[in-house]
Amino acid sequence: MASEAFCKMQRWWISKYGTDIGDSDRGSWLVVHCDIDIARGFGLGWITKSKPLLWCLVMYFVAMTGYSINLPLLRWKKFTIPTLLSTVPPMLIANNIAPFLHMKIYVLEKTTIFPRSIVFTIVVMSFYYLVIMLFKDIPDIEGDTAAGLQNLSIRLGPKRVFWLCVLLLEMGYGIAIIMGATSSFLWSKIVTVIAHGIMALIFWYRANSVDLKSKDASQSFYMFIFKLLCVENILILLVR
């Protein structure tokens, strides 16, 4: 994430000041700050001696570096498929699978068995991460075009990608409702089905009120998806 943040800052600095960020004192401070963040992340993984966390850090660092850095055969964010392959699986592993394996193996010291709740999490969160990575380009089409990127929003247009994202997340809610309805715990079944049904309706209502010609409206809806993601992180704790 530090490397991705630095690359974004580099592009912004060049577009605003016309010089490389490394030529300024602020740029030197930013490089040091990114290096500290990277070292701190790997250091934490090394201290815990947790293989899931260490492998997660290595994989995430490699994926984000390839995604961000403008070198031959890298900067995968230029195209949609490499972008999704280098971001969605790492996000899923870093946010859900690796912490689960760490707690299961190194904290609780139990046999690794993937319960129904983690399967639910992997399936539903995959839709969230996929939608987030597709939607993030809609508010910044002009900047991506100027940077020479060829993402899906530029190729198909913001309207098609917008409704693709809406349909994907609604599909995710549908799967969540079906999986929740098959739970053997009545209270979990009721909460999962009703909560995801309400979220699906709210999301659909909000999607139909978005003005895609407004960058602020698109950005606001993008942040709304993150709010739904936060709610989902709470709901998955109730899945049985």
KEFIBA-813304 format. One record per residue (C-alpha): residue number from 1; x, y, z. Coordinates in pm, 1 decimal, padded with zeros to 6 digits. Layout:
REM KEFIBA-813304
<pt><resi>NUM</resi><X>X</X><Y>Y</Y><Z>Z</Z></pt>
...
END
This chain:
REM KEFIBA-813304
<pt><resi>1</resi><X>00000.0</X><Y>00000.0</Y><Z>00000.0</Z></pt>
<pt><resi>2</resi><X>00292.5</X><Y>00232.1</Y><Z>00068.6</Z></pt>
<pt><resi>3</resi><X>00431.2</X><Y>00177.7</Y><Z>-00281.7</Z></pt>
<pt><resi>4</resi><X>00087.4</X><Y>00239.9</Y><Z>-00436.1</Z></pt>
<pt><resi>5</resi><X>00042.4</X><Y>00559.1</Y><Z>-00230.8</Z></pt>
<pt><resi>6</resi><X>00385.4</X><Y>00683.3</Y><Z>-00336.6</Z></pt>
<pt><resi>7</resi><X>00311.8</X><Y>00621.5</Y><Z>-00706.1</Z></pt>
<pt><resi>8</resi><X>-00016.1</X><Y>00812.4</Y><Z>-00678.2</Z></pt>
<pt><resi>9</resi><X>00159.2</X><Y>01101.6</Y><Z>-00505.8</Z></pt>
<pt><resi>10</resi><X>00429.0</X><Y>01096.4</Y><Z>-00774.2</Z></pt>
<pt><resi>11</resi><X>00170.6</X><Y>01135.6</Y><Z>-01054.2</Z></pt>
<pt><resi>12</resi><X>-00011.7</X><Y>01411.9</Y><Z>-00865.7</Z></pt>
<pt><resi>13</resi><X>00314.3</X><Y>01598.8</Y><Z>-00798.4</Z></pt>
<pt><resi>14</resi><X>00423.8</X><Y>01586.1</Y><Z>-01162.1</Z></pt>
<pt><resi>15</resi><X>00082.7</X><Y>01703.3</Y><Z>-01287.9</Z></pt>
<pt><resi>16</resi><X>00078.7</X><Y>01996.8</Y><Z>-01043.0</Z></pt>
<pt><resi>17</resi><X>00441.1</X><Y>02109.3</Y><Z>-01028.3</Z></pt>
<pt><resi>18</resi><X>00593.1</X><Y>01958.7</Y><Z>-01344.0</Z></pt>
<pt><resi>19</resi><X>00891.0</X><Y>01807.9</Y><Z>-01156.2</Z></pt>
<pt><resi>20</resi><X>00974.7</X><Y>01474.4</Y><Z>-01000.2</Z></pt>
<pt><resi>21</resi><X>00871.2</X><Y>01443.1</Y><Z>-00638.0</Z></pt>
<pt><resi>22</resi><X>01216.9</X><Y>01314.5</Y><Z>-00550.2</Z></pt>
<pt><resi>23</resi><X>01361.3</X><Y>01657.3</Y><Z>-00635.1</Z></pt>
<pt><resi>24</resi><X>01185.6</X><Y>01818.2</Y><Z>-00337.7</Z></pt>
<pt><resi>25</resi><X>01240.9</X><Y>01796.6</Y><Z>00037.6</Z></pt>
<pt><resi>26</resi><X>00883.2</X><Y>01677.0</Y><Z>00082.6</Z></pt>
<pt><resi>27</resi><X>00948.6</X><Y>01400.2</Y><Z>-00169.2</Z></pt>
<pt><resi>28</resi><X>01251.1</X><Y>01279.3</Y><Z>00026.0</Z></pt>
<pt><resi>29</resi><X>01044.4</X><Y>01271.1</Y><Z>00344.8</Z></pt>
<pt><resi>30</resi><X>00772.0</X><Y>01074.0</Y><Z>00165.5</Z></pt>
<pt><resi>31</resi><X>01022.6</X><Y>00815.2</Y><Z>00041.6</Z></pt>
<pt><resi>32</resi><X>01153.0</X><Y>00768.9</Y><Z>00395.3</Z></pt>
<pt><resi>33</resi><X>00799.9</X><Y>00740.4</Y><Z>00530.6</Z></pt>
<pt><resi>34</resi><X>00710.0</X><Y>00471.0</Y><Z>00273.7</Z></pt>
<pt><resi>35</resi><X>01028.4</X><Y>00278.6</Y><Z>00353.3</Z></pt>
<pt><resi>36</resi><X>00944.0</X><Y>00289.0</Y><Z>00724.2</Z></pt>
<pt><resi>37</resi><X>00590.6</X><Y>00160.8</Y><Z>00656.4</Z></pt>
<pt><resi>38</resi><X>00722.2</X><Y>-00128.6</Y><Z>00447.6</Z></pt>
<pt><resi>39</resi><X>00986.6</X><Y>-00219.8</Y><Z>00706.3</Z></pt>
<pt><resi>40</resi><X>00732.5</X><Y>-00194.6</Y><Z>00987.5</Z></pt>
<pt><resi>41</resi><X>00494.0</X><Y>-00429.0</Y><Z>00806.2</Z></pt>
<pt><resi>42</resi><X>00756.0</X><Y>-00696.0</Y><Z>00742.1</Z></pt>
<pt><resi>43</resi><X>00898.8</X><Y>-00647.6</Y><Z>01089.5</Z></pt>
<pt><resi>44</resi><X>00562.1</X><Y>-00713.1</Y><Z>01249.5</Z></pt>
<pt><resi>45</resi><X>00521.9</X><Y>-01027.9</Y><Z>01044.0</Z></pt>
<pt><resi>46</resi><X>00868.7</X><Y>-01145.9</Y><Z>01141.9</Z></pt>
<pt><resi>47</resi><X>00809.2</X><Y>-01083.4</Y><Z>01512.5</Z></pt>
<pt><resi>48</resi><X>00488.4</X><Y>-01287.0</Y><Z>01514.6</Z></pt>
<pt><resi>49</resi><X>00664.7</X><Y>-01581.3</Y><Z>01341.8</Z></pt>
<pt><resi>50</resi><X>00332.8</X><Y>-01648.2</Y><Z>01170.8</Z></pt>
<pt><resi>51</resi><X>00369.4</X><Y>-01809.0</Y><Z>00829.7</Z></pt>
<pt><resi>52</resi><X>00022.7</X><Y>-01699.4</Y><Z>00709.5</Z></pt>
<pt><resi>53</resi><X>00100.7</X><Y>-01336.6</Y><Z>00794.2</Z></pt>
<pt><resi>54</resi><X>00451.6</X><Y>-01349.7</Y><Z>00645.8</Z></pt>
<pt><resi>55</resi><X>00335.4</X><Y>-01505.2</Y><Z>00320.1</Z></pt>
<pt><resi>56</resi><X>00048.5</X><Y>-01259.3</Y><Z>00309.9</Z></pt>
<pt><resi>57</resi><X>00286.2</X><Y>-00964.2</Y><Z>00347.5</Z></pt>
<pt><resi>58</resi><X>00520.3</X><Y>-01094.7</Y><Z>00077.3</Z></pt>
<pt><resi>59</resi><X>00237.5</X><Y>-01165.9</Y><Z>-00165.3</Z></pt>
<pt><resi>60</resi><X>00065.2</X><Y>-00832.1</Y><Z>-00100.4</Z></pt>
<pt><resi>61</resi><X>00391.6</X><Y>-00641.0</Y><Z>-00140.8</Z></pt>
<pt><resi>62</resi><X>00470.5</X><Y>-00812.3</Y><Z>-00472.3</Z></pt>
<pt><resi>63</resi><X>00115.5</X><Y>-00765.9</Y><Z>-00603.1</Z></pt>
<pt><resi>64</resi><X>00091.7</X><Y>-00397.1</Y><Z>-00509.1</Z></pt>
<pt><resi>65</resi><X>00440.6</X><Y>-00329.1</Y><Z>-00643.6</Z></pt>
<pt><resi>66</resi><X>00353.3</X><Y>-00486.3</Y><Z>-00977.8</Z></pt>
<pt><resi>67</resi><X>00023.0</X><Y>-00301.0</Y><Z>-00976.3</Z></pt>
<pt><resi>68</resi><X>00175.3</X><Y>00041.7</Y><Z>-00911.8</Z></pt>
<pt><resi>69</resi><X>00535.3</X><Y>00077.4</Y><Z>-01029.3</Z></pt>
<pt><resi>70</resi><X>00588.4</X><Y>00198.3</Y><Z>-01385.3</Z></pt>
<pt><resi>71</resi><X>00850.0</X><Y>-00049.3</Y><Z>-01508.5</Z></pt>
<pt><resi>72</resi><X>00856.7</X><Y>-00291.5</Y><Z>-01804.5</Z></pt>
<pt><resi>73</resi><X>00602.4</X><Y>-00573.8</Y><Z>-01760.3</Z></pt>
<pt><resi>74</resi><X>00472.6</X><Y>-00402.8</Y><Z>-01445.1</Z></pt>
<pt><resi>75</resi><X>00216.9</X><Y>-00129.5</Y><Z>-01374.4</Z></pt>
<pt><resi>76</resi><X>-00063.4</X><Y>-00380.4</Y><Z>-01413.4</Z></pt>
<pt><resi>77</resi><X>-00321.7</X><Y>-00114.8</Y><Z>-01330.5</Z></pt>
<pt><resi>78</resi><X>-00310.5</X><Y>-00007.5</Y><Z>-01695.4</Z></pt>
<pt><resi>79</resi><X>-00542.2</X><Y>-00292.7</Y><Z>-01787.5</Z></pt>
<pt><resi>80</resi><X>-00852.4</X><Y>-00435.9</Y><Z>-01622.6</Z></pt>
<pt><resi>81</resi><X>-00774.6</X><Y>-00809.1</Y><Z>-01601.0</Z></pt>
<pt><resi>82</resi><X>-00421.3</X><Y>-00768.0</Y><Z>-01455.3</Z></pt>
<pt><resi>83</resi><X>-00565.5</X><Y>-00511.1</Y><Z>-01214.2</Z></pt>
<pt><resi>84</resi><X>-00829.8</X><Y>-00749.8</Y><Z>-01084.1</Z></pt>
<pt><resi>85</resi><X>-00587.6</X><Y>-01043.6</Y><Z>-01061.5</Z></pt>
<pt><resi>86</resi><X>-00329.8</X><Y>-00838.5</Y><Z>-00871.3</Z></pt>
<pt><resi>87</resi><X>-00571.9</X><Y>-00675.8</Y><Z>-00627.3</Z></pt>
<pt><resi>88</resi><X>-00883.6</X><Y>-00885.0</Y><Z>-00556.7</Z></pt>
<pt><resi>89</resi><X>-00710.5</X><Y>-01211.7</Y><Z>-00446.2</Z></pt>
<pt><resi>90</resi><X>-00448.2</X><Y>-01023.8</Y><Z>-00235.5</Z></pt>
<pt><resi>91</resi><X>-00721.7</X><Y>-00816.9</Y><Z>-00068.7</Z></pt>
<pt><resi>92</resi><X>-00918.9</X><Y>-01131.5</Y><Z>00006.6</Z></pt>
<pt><resi>93</resi><X>-00615.5</X><Y>-01309.0</Y><Z>00149.6</Z></pt>
<pt><resi>94</resi><X>-00485.3</X><Y>-01008.2</Y><Z>00345.5</Z></pt>
<pt><resi>95</resi><X>-00818.5</X><Y>-00904.0</Y><Z>00495.5</Z></pt>
<pt><resi>96</resi><X>-00988.1</X><Y>-01237.8</Y><Z>00552.6</Z></pt>
<pt><resi>97</resi><X>-00799.5</X><Y>-01561.7</Y><Z>00485.1</Z></pt>
<pt><resi>98</resi><X>-00457.1</X><Y>-01482.7</Y><Z>00634.6</Z></pt>
<pt><resi>99</resi><X>-00597.0</X><Y>-01340.6</Y><Z>00963.6</Z></pt>
<pt><resi>100</resi><X>-00823.7</X><Y>-01646.4</Y><Z>00994.1</Z></pt>
<pt><resi>101</resi><X>-00532.8</X><Y>-01888.8</Y><Z>00943.7</Z></pt>
<pt><resi>102</resi><X>-00313.5</X><Y>-01689.3</Y><Z>01182.6</Z></pt>
<pt><resi>103</resi><X>-00573.0</X><Y>-01699.8</Y><Z>01460.0</Z></pt>
<pt><resi>104</resi><X>-00656.5</X><Y>-02064.0</Y><Z>01396.2</Z></pt>
<pt><resi>105</resi><X>-00299.6</X><Y>-02198.0</Y><Z>01377.6</Z></pt>
<pt><resi>106</resi><X>-00083.0</X><Y>-01964.0</Y><Z>01583.9</Z></pt>
<pt><resi>107</resi><X>-00322.0</X><Y>-01821.4</Y><Z>01842.3</Z></pt>
<pt><resi>108</resi><X>-00579.4</X><Y>-02092.3</Y><Z>01910.9</Z></pt>
<pt><resi>109</resi><X>-00345.2</X><Y>-02373.0</Y><Z>01794.8</Z></pt>
<pt><resi>110</resi><X>-00628.7</X><Y>-02571.1</Y><Z>01639.5</Z></pt>
<pt><resi>111</resi><X>-00658.3</X><Y>-02782.3</Y><Z>01327.9</Z></pt>
<pt><resi>112</resi><X>-00722.6</X><Y>-02577.8</Y><Z>01014.6</Z></pt>
<pt><resi>113</resi><X>-01081.2</X><Y>-02639.0</Y><Z>00911.5</Z></pt>
<pt><resi>114</resi><X>-01268.1</X><Y>-02389.0</Y><Z>00697.6</Z></pt>
<pt><resi>115</resi><X>-01608.0</X><Y>-02345.6</Y><Z>00865.5</Z></pt>
<pt><resi>116</resi><X>-01920.4</X><Y>-02229.2</Y><Z>00692.4</Z></pt>
<pt><resi>117</resi><X>-01866.6</X><Y>-01871.8</Y><Z>00811.0</Z></pt>
<pt><resi>118</resi><X>-01527.7</X><Y>-01832.9</Y><Z>00640.6</Z></pt>
<pt><resi>119</resi><X>-01664.3</X><Y>-01982.1</Y><Z>00317.8</Z></pt>
<pt><resi>120</resi><X>-01946.3</X><Y>-01727.4</Y><Z>00333.9</Z></pt>
<pt><resi>121</resi><X>-01691.9</X><Y>-01451.9</Y><Z>00395.5</Z></pt>
<pt><resi>122</resi><X>-01471.9</X><Y>-01552.3</Y><Z>00101.8</Z></pt>
<pt><resi>123</resi><X>-01764.4</X><Y>-01568.0</Y><Z>-00140.5</Z></pt>
<pt><resi>124</resi><X>-01938.8</X><Y>-01245.2</Y><Z>-00038.3</Z></pt>
<pt><resi>125</resi><X>-01623.4</X><Y>-01039.5</Y><Z>00012.1</Z></pt>
<pt><resi>126</resi><X>-01499.7</X><Y>-01141.9</Y><Z>-00332.4</Z></pt>
<pt><resi>127</resi><X>-01794.7</X><Y>-00953.1</Y><Z>-00479.8</Z></pt>
<pt><resi>128</resi><X>-01720.4</X><Y>-00646.9</Y><Z>-00266.5</Z></pt>
<pt><resi>129</resi><X>-01352.6</X><Y>-00633.0</Y><Z>-00361.7</Z></pt>
<pt><resi>130</resi><X>-01432.1</X><Y>-00693.6</Y><Z>-00728.3</Z></pt>
<pt><resi>131</resi><X>-01687.5</X><Y>-00411.2</Y><Z>-00731.3</Z></pt>
<pt><resi>132</resi><X>-01455.4</X><Y>-00174.9</Y><Z>-00545.4</Z></pt>
<pt><resi>133</resi><X>-01170.8</X><Y>-00230.4</Y><Z>-00790.2</Z></pt>
<pt><resi>134</resi><X>-01399.7</X><Y>-00186.1</Y><Z>-01092.3</Z></pt>
<pt><resi>135</resi><X>-01583.9</X><Y>00116.3</Y><Z>-00955.6</Z></pt>
<pt><resi>136</resi><X>-01280.3</X><Y>00309.0</Y><Z>-00832.5</Z></pt>
<pt><resi>137</resi><X>-01193.4</X><Y>00422.1</Y><Z>-01186.3</Z></pt>
<pt><resi>138</resi><X>-01532.2</X><Y>00581.0</Y><Z>-01259.4</Z></pt>
<pt><resi>139</resi><X>-01480.4</X><Y>00906.9</Y><Z>-01063.5</Z></pt>
<pt><resi>140</resi><X>-01132.1</X><Y>00956.9</Y><Z>-01212.5</Z></pt>
<pt><resi>141</resi><X>-01174.8</X><Y>00870.4</Y><Z>-01580.0</Z></pt>
<pt><resi>142</resi><X>-01014.7</X><Y>01196.1</Y><Z>-01692.5</Z></pt>
<pt><resi>143</resi><X>-00703.6</X><Y>01138.5</Y><Z>-01483.4</Z></pt>
<pt><resi>144</resi><X>-00673.5</X><Y>00775.6</Y><Z>-01592.3</Z></pt>
<pt><resi>145</resi><X>-00709.6</X><Y>00874.7</Y><Z>-01957.7</Z></pt>
<pt><resi>146</resi><X>-00436.0</X><Y>01135.1</Y><Z>-01919.5</Z></pt>
<pt><resi>147</resi><X>-00214.9</X><Y>00873.0</Y><Z>-01752.3</Z></pt>
<pt><resi>148</resi><X>-00259.0</X><Y>00635.8</Y><Z>-02047.0</Z></pt>
<pt><resi>149</resi><X>-00454.3</X><Y>00369.2</Y><Z>-01859.8</Z></pt>
<pt><resi>150</resi><X>-00689.4</X><Y>00132.9</Y><Z>-02043.1</Z></pt>
<pt><resi>151</resi><X>-00925.4</X><Y>00023.6</Y><Z>-01768.7</Z></pt>
<pt><resi>152</resi><X>-01281.0</X><Y>-00096.4</Y><Z>-01818.1</Z></pt>
<pt><resi>153</resi><X>-01436.2</X><Y>00243.5</Y><Z>-01741.5</Z></pt>
<pt><resi>154</resi><X>-01243.1</X><Y>00398.3</Y><Z>-02029.7</Z></pt>
<pt><resi>155</resi><X>-01310.7</X><Y>00114.0</Y><Z>-02271.5</Z></pt>
<pt><resi>156</resi><X>-01683.0</X><Y>00064.2</Y><Z>-02203.3</Z></pt>
<pt><resi>157</resi><X>-01777.7</X><Y>00396.5</Y><Z>-02051.8</Z></pt>
<pt><resi>158</resi><X>-01876.2</X><Y>00481.4</Y><Z>-01692.2</Z></pt>
<pt><resi>159</resi><X>-02245.5</X><Y>00395.3</Y><Z>-01730.5</Z></pt>
<pt><resi>160</resi><X>-02190.2</X><Y>00033.6</Y><Z>-01833.9</Z></pt>
<pt><resi>161</resi><X>-01927.4</X><Y>-00024.6</Y><Z>-01565.5</Z></pt>
<pt><resi>162</resi><X>-02147.3</X><Y>00141.5</Y><Z>-01304.5</Z></pt>
<pt><resi>163</resi><X>-02440.4</X><Y>-00092.4</Y><Z>-01370.3</Z></pt>
<pt><resi>164</resi><X>-02206.0</X><Y>-00389.3</Y><Z>-01396.3</Z></pt>
<pt><resi>165</resi><X>-02084.6</X><Y>-00308.4</Y><Z>-01044.6</Z></pt>
<pt><resi>166</resi><X>-02442.0</X><Y>-00268.6</Y><Z>-00920.3</Z></pt>
<pt><resi>167</resi><X>-02546.8</X><Y>-00603.8</Y><Z>-01066.3</Z></pt>
<pt><resi>168</resi><X>-02237.6</X><Y>-00779.5</Y><Z>-00927.8</Z></pt>
<pt><resi>169</resi><X>-02297.2</X><Y>-00655.0</Y><Z>-00574.8</Z></pt>
<pt><resi>170</resi><X>-02668.3</X><Y>-00735.2</Y><Z>-00595.8</Z></pt>
<pt><resi>171</resi><X>-02566.0</X><Y>-01084.5</Y><Z>-00707.7</Z></pt>
<pt><resi>172</resi><X>-02339.8</X><Y>-01103.6</Y><Z>-00402.5</Z></pt>
<pt><resi>173</resi><X>-02631.7</X><Y>-01009.0</Y><Z>-00178.5</Z></pt>
<pt><resi>174</resi><X>-02844.8</X><Y>-01275.4</Y><Z>-00345.6</Z></pt>
<pt><resi>175</resi><X>-02583.5</X><Y>-01541.9</Y><Z>-00276.2</Z></pt>
<pt><resi>176</resi><X>-02553.9</X><Y>-01417.4</Y><Z>00082.3</Z></pt>
<pt><resi>177</resi><X>-02930.3</X><Y>-01451.4</Y><Z>00128.9</Z></pt>
<pt><resi>178</resi><X>-02930.0</X><Y>-01805.1</Y><Z>-00014.8</Z></pt>
<pt><resi>179</resi><X>-02637.7</X><Y>-01912.3</Y><Z>00203.3</Z></pt>
<pt><resi>180</resi><X>-02797.9</X><Y>-01750.0</Y><Z>00506.3</Z></pt>
<pt><resi>181</resi><X>-03128.7</X><Y>-01924.2</Y><Z>00439.9</Z></pt>
<pt><resi>182</resi><X>-02955.1</X><Y>-02263.7</Y><Z>00450.5</Z></pt>
<pt><resi>183</resi><X>-02808.8</X><Y>-02204.6</Y><Z>00796.8</Z></pt>
<pt><resi>184</resi><X>-02906.9</X><Y>-02454.5</Y><Z>01065.0</Z></pt>
<pt><resi>185</resi><X>-02916.8</X><Y>-02177.1</Y><Z>01326.0</Z></pt>
<pt><resi>186</resi><X>-03251.1</X><Y>-01996.4</Y><Z>01319.6</Z></pt>
<pt><resi>187</resi><X>-03122.9</X><Y>-01667.6</Y><Z>01463.8</Z></pt>
<pt><resi>188</resi><X>-02833.7</X><Y>-01657.8</Y><Z>01215.8</Z></pt>
<pt><resi>189</resi><X>-03069.8</X><Y>-01739.0</Y><Z>00929.1</Z></pt>
<pt><resi>190</resi><X>-03307.6</X><Y>-01456.8</Y><Z>01022.4</Z></pt>
<pt><resi>191</resi><X>-03034.9</X><Y>-01194.8</Y><Z>01071.0</Z></pt>
<pt><resi>192</resi><X>-02841.4</X><Y>-01286.5</Y><Z>00755.2</Z></pt>
<pt><resi>193</resi><X>-03143.1</X><Y>-01300.2</Y><Z>00524.7</Z></pt>
<pt><resi>194</resi><X>-03316.6</X><Y>-00985.7</Y><Z>00652.7</Z></pt>
<pt><resi>195</resi><X>-02998.0</X><Y>-00776.8</Y><Z>00681.9</Z></pt>
<pt><resi>196</resi><X>-02875.2</X><Y>-00858.3</Y><Z>00332.1</Z></pt>
<pt><resi>197</resi><X>-03222.1</X><Y>-00809.5</Y><Z>00188.2</Z></pt>
<pt><resi>198</resi><X>-03236.4</X><Y>-00460.6</Y><Z>00339.2</Z></pt>
<pt><resi>199</resi><X>-02884.0</X><Y>-00379.7</Y><Z>00218.8</Z></pt>
<pt><resi>200</resi><X>-02971.9</X><Y>-00495.0</Y><Z>-00133.6</Z></pt>
<pt><resi>201</resi><X>-03278.4</X><Y>-00269.2</Y><Z>-00141.4</Z></pt>
<pt><resi>202</resi><X>-03090.1</X><Y>00032.4</Y><Z>-00003.8</Z></pt>
<pt><resi>203</resi><X>-02805.1</X><Y>-00021.8</Y><Z>-00248.5</Z></pt>
<pt><resi>204</resi><X>-03043.1</X><Y>-00048.1</Y><Z>-00544.9</Z></pt>
<pt><resi>205</resi><X>-03233.3</X><Y>00263.4</Y><Z>-00438.7</Z></pt>
<pt><resi>206</resi><X>-02911.1</X><Y>00460.4</Y><Z>-00396.5</Z></pt>
<pt><resi>207</resi><X>-02775.5</X><Y>00337.3</Y><Z>-00731.4</Z></pt>
<pt><resi>208</resi><X>-03080.8</X><Y>00466.5</Y><Z>-00916.3</Z></pt>
<pt><resi>209</resi><X>-03031.3</X><Y>00814.8</Y><Z>-00773.4</Z></pt>
<pt><resi>210</resi><X>-02666.7</X><Y>00859.7</Y><Z>-00879.4</Z></pt>
<pt><resi>211</resi><X>-02585.6</X><Y>01119.8</Y><Z>-01144.3</Z></pt>
<pt><resi>212</resi><X>-02291.8</X><Y>00969.6</Y><Z>-01334.8</Z></pt>
<pt><resi>213</resi><X>-02217.9</X><Y>01304.5</Y><Z>-01495.8</Z></pt>
<pt><resi>214</resi><X>-02121.4</X><Y>01436.8</Y><Z>-01154.1</Z></pt>
<pt><resi>215</resi><X>-01780.0</X><Y>01335.3</Y><Z>-01027.2</Z></pt>
<pt><resi>216</resi><X>-01880.3</X><Y>01418.0</Y><Z>-00670.5</Z></pt>
<pt><resi>217</resi><X>-02188.8</X><Y>01195.4</Y><Z>-00694.8</Z></pt>
<pt><resi>218</resi><X>-01981.0</X><Y>00904.8</Y><Z>-00828.4</Z></pt>
<pt><resi>219</resi><X>-01723.1</X><Y>00950.9</Y><Z>-00555.4</Z></pt>
<pt><resi>220</resi><X>-01995.3</X><Y>00966.2</Y><Z>-00289.8</Z></pt>
<pt><resi>221</resi><X>-02146.9</X><Y>00640.9</Y><Z>-00415.5</Z></pt>
<pt><resi>222</resi><X>-01801.0</X><Y>00482.0</Y><Z>-00415.7</Z></pt>
<pt><resi>223</resi><X>-01761.3</X><Y>00573.0</Y><Z>-00049.2</Z></pt>
<pt><resi>224</resi><X>-02110.6</X><Y>00439.6</Y><Z>00015.7</Z></pt>
<pt><resi>225</resi><X>-01991.0</X><Y>00098.6</Y><Z>-00105.6</Z></pt>
<pt><resi>226</resi><X>-01718.4</X><Y>00112.4</Y><Z>00159.3</Z></pt>
<pt><resi>227</resi><X>-01983.1</X><Y>00185.4</Y><Z>00422.6</Z></pt>
<pt><resi>228</resi><X>-02169.8</X><Y>-00126.3</Y><Z>00310.3</Z></pt>
<pt><resi>229</resi><X>-01842.1</X><Y>-00316.6</Y><Z>00333.6</Z></pt>
<pt><resi>230</resi><X>-01804.0</X><Y>-00205.6</Y><Z>00695.8</Z></pt>
<pt><resi>231</resi><X>-02156.0</X><Y>-00327.8</Y><Z>00772.4</Z></pt>
<pt><resi>232</resi><X>-02075.6</X><Y>-00657.5</Y><Z>00600.9</Z></pt>
<pt><resi>233</resi><X>-01770.6</X><Y>-00704.5</Y><Z>00820.9</Z></pt>
<pt><resi>234</resi><X>-02004.2</X><Y>-00692.4</Y><Z>01120.5</Z></pt>
<pt><resi>235</resi><X>-02266.0</X><Y>-00922.6</Y><Z>00968.3</Z></pt>
<pt><resi>236</resi><X>-02017.7</X><Y>-01199.5</Y><Z>00884.4</Z></pt>
<pt><resi>237</resi><X>-01951.7</X><Y>-01235.1</Y><Z>01256.6</Z></pt>
<pt><resi>238</resi><X>-02311.0</X><Y>-01354.3</Y><Z>01293.4</Z></pt>
<pt><resi>239</resi><X>-02296.8</X><Y>-01614.4</Y><Z>01016.9</Z></pt>
<pt><resi>240</resi><X>-02316.8</X><Y>-01974.4</Y><Z>01135.7</Z></pt>
END
